[in-house]
Amino acid sequence: MRDMSPLRLEEPALMKNFNDDHLKLDSRAVDNVEYGDVETTLEVEFWCPLVFHQAWPCDIFTSRTLIRAGEGDIWVNGTYVPAGESYLVKVERPCYCVVEYYSDKPPCTPVYRWGNDDFGDVDDCNLYYPLPSTNILGKEYLIPLGGKVGVMATEDDTTITYFDGSGEHAIVLDRAESFTFEGLDGSWVLANKPVAVAVGHVGDRRDTWAYLPLPVKLLDERYMFTSGEASPTELYLFVMAKYDGTTITVGSETRTLAAYEVWKIASPSPGTWVESDKPIAAVVINKVAQISFASFLLPHSLWGKSFLLSMEPSGPFVRKYFRITCDQRVTVQINNETYELDSGTHLVEVTAAPQKIVATAPIAIYYIRIGKAWGPELCPYSCCTCFPVDLVYSGFVDYTAPRIGTPFMEPSEPVEGEPVTVSVSISDPESGVDHATLYYRLGGAVSWTPLAMMYEAGLWKATIPGQPAGTTVEFYIEAYDKAGNRAQTLVYTYTVKAKPTPTEEKPPSDQTIMWVVVAVVAVGLGASIGGAAVATFLLGRKKP
C-alpha cells in the first residue's frame, strides 16, 4: 500500500507575502456594507485541493490562482482589488483562499491554473479548473475519469475513505491538510465531513488535463452534452452510476449500470441529452491538436442565469469562446454584446476579456481560450465548465427572487367607473422586499402604466382607476428585493361591466339585504298534506 500521509511540501513561494502556511488570503477588517436589513462583511472560502509540480517539457510552468473582483471590490491579502480587475497568486501546494468583499455583488469564482506567461500573449495553461466555495463541497464524490486525485479537508478530524481501483483505504486529516492518490476510472471518495476534491494528470503534452468532480449531493439525472472544442481529434464522455441498476440513455443508446460502474462513450454529438433514472456523474475529455482537456458536465438542475468569470484580457494571438448550452430560446448578454440563441449548443466568440454573463433563462457555459503555440495553428490552452454565480455564493448572497402570490381584486366584478384595488402577498425571507409595482394597460394599448404599490396590513396594494363599460384591462405585478432580484407575475385580465338597469338596480349601500322565506304546511290528524304557502319579503334596514 502506498504512503497516504498528508503532503509535506516546501514552504510556498507566494506573491504579496502571504501570512499563512495554507495561503489564507488576509481577511483584514473593512467597512461594513448595508446588505438588506443586515450590516455584514461577507467572507467566502475557496479550496484548491490539487497543485501540480511537474512540468513538461521543462520547469518553466508555475501553479497559479487567478481571482477577478467581478462586480464588487474585494480585499485579497490586504490588497484592494477594484471591480473588474484581476489578482494573480502563485502557489506551490494545495491551499484555501479567503476572499472578503464589501459589495452587494460577489467577486468571481477563483480558478486554479497551471502554466506560464513566458510566451507573451500565449498563456500556455491547460490545467485549469474553478476553485469550489465551501457550500459547493460535499462528503462523497464519484470519479468517472481517473487520474491523480487530490483531497483536502475543511475541518479537523476528517476521516476519509477512498477507493482507488484496487481496494478501500482510509486516512484522517485536519483542516487544510491534503493528500493525493492515483485512482482508476470508477474511483470514489467518502468522508465524514465536507472535503474538496480535484482530479488531474500530467503526462506528455498530449495527455495533460485536470477537472473538478462535483459532490454527490449536486448530481442530477439529466445533462446536456457539449464538447469543449468544435473539432476535437478525440472526444469521450464518462458517466458513472452511484446506485445499482441505474439506467442511462445517451442519444439513442441505453445501458444499465451497476453501482460505481463507468460507461465510456466515444464521440457523442454536441447537444445530446444524457438522462438516467438515478443520479449520475458525467465528465468529458477531449483532445485537440497537442493538448487534452477534461471537465465536469453541469447538471441541468444547476444551470444558471448569471456568471462572473475570472478571465484576463486577450492578446493578439489569443481568441476566446464560450460554448453555451440551453434548452429553450434565450437572450444572452456577454459584457455589452447580446446574443439570441435557440435551444441547443452554440459556439460564441468574444473579443474582450469576458467577465459578466447574464441570460434570460438557465444555461450552461463551457469556456475555451485558444492561443498560438510553437506552430502557425491556433490550439486551445484553457478550457473549463463555469459555475453559475448563485451556486458559488448560495448561502452568502441573496440570489433568490421575491415570491409573489396570486393577486385578488376588490370588487371582483367591477362596473363602469368603479376603481379596482389589487392586493397581493409578496415575500422575500433572504433580504426582504424593497418595492413592488403594478403595471396596467387598457385593451389595445401598447404601453403600460405603472402604479407604485403600498404595503398595508401584510399585503401590497395598488388601485386601478375606474374605466368605461366594456373596457378590457390587463395588469401584472413586478417586485424587487433589497438585493436587486426581480420577480414578475403573469398578465391578468378583467372586463368592466355596465351598470345595472333600474329594474336590476342594486339597493343603496346603506341598506342590508335580507331574504326571508316562510313555508306554512297544514297537516291534519290522520290526513295528508293539505297545501303549502310560501311568503317572500325583502326587508331594508338602515345601518346605525
VENSULFEN-V935782 format. One record per pair of residues at least 4 apart in sequence whose ideal C-beta (glycine too) atoms are under 6 Angstrom apart, sorted by the first residue. I is the first residue (numbers start at 1). J is the second residue. D is the distance in whole Angstrom. If there is no record, write none. Layout:
BEGIN
{{I | J | D} {I | J | D}}
END
This chain:
BEGIN
{{4 | 171 | 5} {4 | 179 | 6} {6 | 177 | 4} {6 | 179 | 5} {7 | 178 | 6} {9 | 93 | 4} {12 | 91 | 6} {12 | 92 | 4} {12 | 93 | 6} {13 | 92 | 6} {14 | 18 | 4} {15 | 89 | 6} {15 | 90 | 5} {16 | 77 | 5} {18 | 23 | 6} {18 | 77 | 6} {20 | 24 | 4} {22 | 95 | 5} {22 | 96 | 6} {22 | 176 | 4} {23 | 91 | 6} {23 | 95 | 3} {24 | 98 | 6} {25 | 76 | 5} {25 | 77 | 5} {25 | 97 | 5} {25 | 98 | 5} {26 | 77 | 5} {26 | 78 | 4} {27 | 43 | 6} {27 | 98 | 5} {27 | 100 | 5} {28 | 78 | 5} {30 | 75 | 6} {30 | 102 | 5} {32 | 39 | 5} {32 | 41 | 5} {33 | 102 | 4} {34 | 39 | 5} {35 | 40 | 5} {36 | 431 | 3} {36 | 432 | 5} {36 | 482 | 4} {37 | 432 | 5} {41 | 102 | 6} {42 | 396 | 5} {43 | 98 | 6} {43 | 100 | 5} {44 | 99 | 5} {44 | 133 | 5} {44 | 396 | 6} {45 | 96 | 6} {45 | 98 | 5} {45 | 134 | 5} {46 | 97 | 5} {46 | 110 | 5} {46 | 131 | 4} {46 | 133 | 6} {47 | 96 | 5} {47 | 132 | 6} {47 | 152 | 6} {47 | 196 | 4} {48 | 94 | 6} {48 | 95 | 5} {48 | 112 | 5} {48 | 131 | 5} {49 | 94 | 5} {49 | 150 | 4} {49 | 152 | 4} {49 | 178 | 6} {49 | 196 | 4} {49 | 197 | 6} {49 | 198 | 5} {50 | 150 | 3} {50 | 198 | 4} {50 | 200 | 6} {51 | 63 | 5} {51 | 91 | 6} {51 | 93 | 5} {51 | 94 | 5} {52 | 114 | 5} {52 | 127 | 6} {52 | 202 | 6} {54 | 202 | 5} {55 | 59 | 5} {55 | 61 | 4} {56 | 205 | 6} {60 | 116 | 5} {60 | 118 | 5} {61 | 115 | 6} {61 | 116 | 5} {62 | 90 | 6} {62 | 116 | 6} {63 | 91 | 5} {63 | 114 | 5} {64 | 88 | 6} {64 | 90 | 6} {64 | 113 | 5} {65 | 89 | 4} {65 | 91 | 6} {65 | 110 | 6} {65 | 112 | 6} {66 | 88 | 6} {66 | 111 | 5} {66 | 113 | 6} {66 | 310 | 5} {67 | 76 | 6} {67 | 87 | 5} {67 | 110 | 4} {68 | 86 | 5} {68 | 108 | 4} {68 | 310 | 4} {69 | 73 | 6} {69 | 74 | 5} {69 | 81 | 5} {69 | 83 | 5} {69 | 85 | 6} {69 | 107 | 5} {70 | 107 | 4} {70 | 108 | 4} {70 | 308 | 4} {71 | 83 | 6} {71 | 105 | 4} {72 | 83 | 6} {72 | 101 | 5} {72 | 103 | 3} {72 | 105 | 4} {73 | 82 | 6} {73 | 83 | 5} {73 | 103 | 6} {74 | 81 | 5} {74 | 99 | 6} {74 | 101 | 4} {74 | 107 | 5} {75 | 100 | 5} {76 | 81 | 5} {76 | 87 | 5} {81 | 85 | 5} {81 | 87 | 5} {86 | 312 | 6} {91 | 95 | 5} {94 | 152 | 5} {94 | 178 | 4} {96 | 176 | 6} {97 | 110 | 6} {99 | 107 | 6} {101 | 107 | 5} {106 | 393 | 5} {106 | 397 | 5} {108 | 308 | 4} {108 | 309 | 6} {108 | 310 | 5} {109 | 130 | 5} {109 | 387 | 5} {109 | 392 | 5} {110 | 131 | 5} {111 | 130 | 5} {111 | 310 | 5} {112 | 129 | 6} {112 | 131 | 6} {113 | 125 | 5} {113 | 128 | 5} {114 | 127 | 4} {115 | 123 | 6} {115 | 124 | 5} {115 | 125 | 3} {116 | 124 | 6} {119 | 124 | 6} {121 | 315 | 3} {121 | 316 | 6} {121 | 317 | 5} {121 | 318 | 6} {122 | 317 | 6} {122 | 371 | 4} {122 | 372 | 6} {123 | 381 | 6} {125 | 381 | 5} {125 | 382 | 5} {126 | 208 | 6} {126 | 291 | 5} {126 | 381 | 6} {127 | 200 | 6} {127 | 210 | 4} {128 | 382 | 5} {128 | 384 | 5} {129 | 210 | 5} {129 | 211 | 6} {129 | 212 | 4} {129 | 384 | 6} {130 | 387 | 5} {132 | 136 | 4} {132 | 137 | 6} {132 | 196 | 6} {133 | 392 | 5} {135 | 394 | 5} {135 | 395 | 5} {137 | 194 | 4} {137 | 196 | 6} {138 | 215 | 2} {138 | 217 | 5} {139 | 191 | 5} {139 | 194 | 6} {140 | 190 | 5} {140 | 216 | 4} {141 | 189 | 4} {141 | 197 | 5} {141 | 213 | 5} {141 | 215 | 6} {142 | 188 | 5} {142 | 240 | 5} {142 | 281 | 4} {143 | 183 | 5} {143 | 187 | 4} {143 | 199 | 6} {143 | 213 | 6} {144 | 238 | 4} {144 | 240 | 4} {144 | 262 | 5} {144 | 281 | 5} {144 | 283 | 5} {145 | 238 | 5} {145 | 283 | 5} {146 | 183 | 5} {146 | 184 | 4} {146 | 185 | 5} {146 | 187 | 6} {147 | 199 | 5} {147 | 200 | 6} {147 | 201 | 4} {148 | 180 | 6} {148 | 200 | 5} {148 | 201 | 6} {149 | 181 | 5} {149 | 183 | 4} {149 | 199 | 5} {150 | 180 | 5} {150 | 198 | 5} {151 | 160 | 6} {151 | 179 | 6} {151 | 189 | 6} {151 | 195 | 6} {151 | 197 | 5} {152 | 178 | 4} {152 | 196 | 4} {153 | 158 | 4} {153 | 173 | 4} {153 | 175 | 6} {153 | 177 | 5} {153 | 195 | 6} {154 | 194 | 5} {155 | 175 | 6} {155 | 193 | 5} {156 | 174 | 4} {156 | 175 | 5} {158 | 173 | 5} {158 | 191 | 6} {158 | 193 | 5} {159 | 172 | 5} {159 | 192 | 5} {160 | 171 | 5} {160 | 191 | 5} {161 | 170 | 5} {161 | 190 | 5} {162 | 169 | 6} {162 | 189 | 5} {163 | 168 | 5} {163 | 187 | 6} {163 | 188 | 5} {164 | 181 | 5} {164 | 183 | 5} {164 | 187 | 5} {165 | 184 | 3} {165 | 187 | 6} {173 | 177 | 4} {183 | 187 | 3} {185 | 262 | 5} {186 | 260 | 5} {186 | 262 | 5} {189 | 197 | 6} {191 | 195 | 5} {197 | 213 | 6} {198 | 212 | 5} {199 | 211 | 6} {200 | 210 | 3} {201 | 209 | 6} {202 | 208 | 5} {203 | 207 | 4} {203 | 208 | 6} {205 | 290 | 5} {206 | 290 | 6} {207 | 292 | 6} {208 | 292 | 6} {209 | 292 | 4} {209 | 293 | 6} {209 | 294 | 4} {211 | 294 | 4} {211 | 295 | 5} {211 | 296 | 6} {214 | 218 | 5} {214 | 296 | 5} {219 | 279 | 4} {219 | 281 | 6} {220 | 299 | 3} {220 | 300 | 6} {220 | 301 | 5} {221 | 276 | 5} {221 | 279 | 6} {222 | 275 | 5} {222 | 300 | 4} {223 | 274 | 4} {223 | 282 | 5} {223 | 297 | 5} {224 | 273 | 6} {224 | 325 | 5} {225 | 237 | 6} {225 | 268 | 5} {225 | 272 | 5} {225 | 274 | 6} {226 | 270 | 5} {226 | 323 | 5} {226 | 325 | 5} {226 | 345 | 5} {226 | 366 | 6} {227 | 232 | 6} {227 | 235 | 6} {227 | 270 | 5} {227 | 286 | 6} {228 | 286 | 5} {228 | 293 | 5} {228 | 366 | 6} {228 | 368 | 6} {228 | 383 | 5} {229 | 286 | 6} {229 | 288 | 5} {229 | 380 | 6} {230 | 347 | 6} {232 | 286 | 4} {232 | 288 | 5} {233 | 287 | 5} {234 | 287 | 4} {235 | 267 | 5} {235 | 286 | 4} {236 | 264 | 6} {236 | 266 | 6} {236 | 285 | 5} {237 | 265 | 4} {237 | 268 | 5} {237 | 284 | 5} {238 | 262 | 6} {238 | 264 | 6} {238 | 283 | 5} {239 | 248 | 6} {239 | 263 | 5} {239 | 280 | 5} {239 | 282 | 5} {240 | 262 | 5} {240 | 281 | 5} {241 | 246 | 4} {241 | 257 | 4} {241 | 261 | 5} {241 | 280 | 6} {242 | 279 | 6} {243 | 259 | 6} {243 | 278 | 5} {244 | 258 | 5} {244 | 259 | 4} {246 | 257 | 5} {246 | 276 | 6} {246 | 278 | 4} {247 | 256 | 5} {247 | 277 | 5} {248 | 255 | 6} {248 | 276 | 4} {249 | 254 | 5} {249 | 275 | 5} {250 | 265 | 5} {250 | 274 | 5} {251 | 272 | 5} {255 | 263 | 6} {257 | 261 | 4} {257 | 263 | 6} {268 | 272 | 5} {270 | 345 | 5} {271 | 344 | 5} {271 | 345 | 5} {274 | 282 | 6} {276 | 280 | 5} {282 | 297 | 4} {283 | 296 | 6} {284 | 295 | 6} {285 | 294 | 4} {286 | 293 | 6} {287 | 292 | 5} {288 | 380 | 5} {289 | 379 | 4} {293 | 383 | 4} {295 | 384 | 5} {295 | 385 | 4} {296 | 385 | 6} {298 | 302 | 5} {298 | 364 | 4} {298 | 385 | 6} {302 | 391 | 6} {303 | 362 | 4} {303 | 363 | 6} {303 | 364 | 5} {304 | 362 | 6} {304 | 388 | 2} {304 | 390 | 6} {305 | 359 | 5} {305 | 362 | 6} {306 | 358 | 5} {306 | 389 | 5} {307 | 357 | 4} {307 | 365 | 6} {307 | 386 | 5} {307 | 388 | 6} {307 | 389 | 6} {308 | 356 | 6} {308 | 389 | 5} {309 | 354 | 5} {309 | 355 | 6} {311 | 353 | 5} {311 | 354 | 5} {312 | 353 | 6} {313 | 353 | 4} {314 | 318 | 5} {314 | 320 | 6} {317 | 371 | 6} {317 | 372 | 4} {318 | 371 | 5} {319 | 370 | 5} {320 | 350 | 5} {320 | 369 | 5} {321 | 347 | 6} {321 | 349 | 5} {321 | 368 | 4} {322 | 348 | 5} {322 | 365 | 5} {322 | 367 | 6} {323 | 345 | 6} {323 | 347 | 5} {323 | 366 | 4} {324 | 346 | 5} {324 | 348 | 6} {324 | 363 | 6} {324 | 365 | 6} {325 | 345 | 5} {325 | 364 | 4} {326 | 330 | 5} {326 | 341 | 6} {326 | 343 | 6} {326 | 363 | 5} {327 | 343 | 5} {328 | 343 | 5} {328 | 361 | 5} {329 | 342 | 5} {330 | 341 | 5} {330 | 359 | 5} {330 | 360 | 5} {330 | 361 | 4} {331 | 340 | 6} {331 | 360 | 5} {332 | 339 | 5} {332 | 341 | 6} {332 | 359 | 5} {333 | 338 | 5} {333 | 358 | 5} {334 | 350 | 5} {334 | 354 | 6} {334 | 357 | 5} {335 | 352 | 5} {339 | 348 | 6} {341 | 346 | 5} {350 | 354 | 5} {359 | 363 | 5} {365 | 386 | 4} {366 | 385 | 5} {367 | 384 | 6} {367 | 386 | 6} {368 | 380 | 6} {368 | 383 | 5} {369 | 381 | 5} {369 | 382 | 4} {370 | 378 | 5} {370 | 380 | 5} {371 | 381 | 5} {372 | 378 | 5} {373 | 379 | 6} {387 | 391 | 5} {387 | 392 | 5} {390 | 394 | 6} {390 | 399 | 4} {393 | 397 | 4} {398 | 430 | 4} {398 | 431 | 4} {398 | 483 | 4} {400 | 430 | 5} {401 | 485 | 4} {401 | 487 | 4} {402 | 426 | 5} {402 | 428 | 4} {402 | 433 | 5} {402 | 479 | 4} {402 | 481 | 5} {402 | 487 | 5} {403 | 427 | 5} {404 | 426 | 5} {404 | 477 | 6} {404 | 479 | 6} {404 | 487 | 5} {404 | 489 | 5} {405 | 424 | 6} {405 | 425 | 4} {407 | 422 | 5} {407 | 424 | 4} {408 | 423 | 6} {409 | 420 | 5} {409 | 422 | 6} {410 | 421 | 5} {414 | 418 | 4} {414 | 420 | 5} {414 | 496 | 6} {415 | 497 | 5} {415 | 499 | 5} {416 | 468 | 5} {416 | 469 | 4} {416 | 496 | 6} {416 | 498 | 6} {416 | 499 | 6} {417 | 466 | 4} {418 | 466 | 5} {419 | 463 | 5} {419 | 465 | 6} {419 | 466 | 5} {420 | 464 | 5} {421 | 461 | 6} {421 | 463 | 5} {422 | 438 | 6} {422 | 462 | 6} {423 | 459 | 4} {423 | 461 | 5} {424 | 460 | 5} {424 | 477 | 6} {425 | 459 | 6} {426 | 433 | 5} {426 | 436 | 6} {426 | 460 | 5} {426 | 479 | 5} {428 | 432 | 6} {428 | 433 | 5} {428 | 481 | 4} {431 | 481 | 5} {431 | 482 | 4} {431 | 483 | 4} {432 | 482 | 5} {433 | 481 | 6} {434 | 480 | 5} {434 | 481 | 6} {434 | 482 | 5} {435 | 480 | 6} {436 | 453 | 4} {436 | 460 | 5} {436 | 479 | 4} {437 | 450 | 5} {437 | 478 | 5} {438 | 451 | 5} {438 | 453 | 6} {438 | 462 | 4} {438 | 475 | 6} {438 | 477 | 5} {439 | 448 | 4} {439 | 450 | 5} {439 | 476 | 6} {440 | 449 | 6} {440 | 464 | 5} {440 | 473 | 6} {440 | 475 | 4} {441 | 445 | 4} {441 | 448 | 5} {441 | 474 | 5} {442 | 471 | 6} {443 | 472 | 4} {451 | 462 | 4} {453 | 460 | 4} {453 | 462 | 4} {454 | 461 | 6} {455 | 460 | 6} {456 | 461 | 5} {467 | 471 | 4} {467 | 496 | 5} {469 | 496 | 6} {469 | 498 | 4} {471 | 496 | 5} {472 | 495 | 5} {473 | 494 | 6} {474 | 491 | 5} {474 | 493 | 5} {475 | 492 | 6} {476 | 489 | 5} {476 | 491 | 5} {477 | 489 | 5} {478 | 488 | 5} {479 | 487 | 5} {480 | 486 | 5} {481 | 485 | 5} {500 | 504 | 4} {500 | 505 | 5} {507 | 511 | 5} {510 | 543 | 5} {511 | 540 | 5} {512 | 541 | 5} {514 | 539 | 5} {516 | 537 | 5} {518 | 535 | 5} {519 | 532 | 6} {519 | 534 | 5} {520 | 533 | 5} {521 | 532 | 5} {522 | 530 | 4} {522 | 531 | 6}}
END
